[in-house]
């Protein structure tokens, strides 16, 4: 059976977040993503300001997506492009060392 509807989940911080109209022209790329698709795709933006990959996971935001994402859906992840983990160890992600 072929899936007829696709959900695209978006995660990240302020550069990805959807902002309300009263914040315009402030906008994240996640809120501008939906119009690039037809009605067979729904973009669900879970991005939220001041989050890192670490805080997003610790706040169970990724777990919430994991509960509903299905086969054939997509997850876009965008964190860390302007994060300073050394300045704020609570927000910084984990860097693997080999």
Secondary structure, DSSP 8 states (H G I E B T S, - for coil): -----EEEEEEESTTT----GGGTT---GGGGSGGGS-TTEEEEE---TT--HHHHHHTTHHHHHHHH--TT-EEEEE--SS--TTT-TTT-------
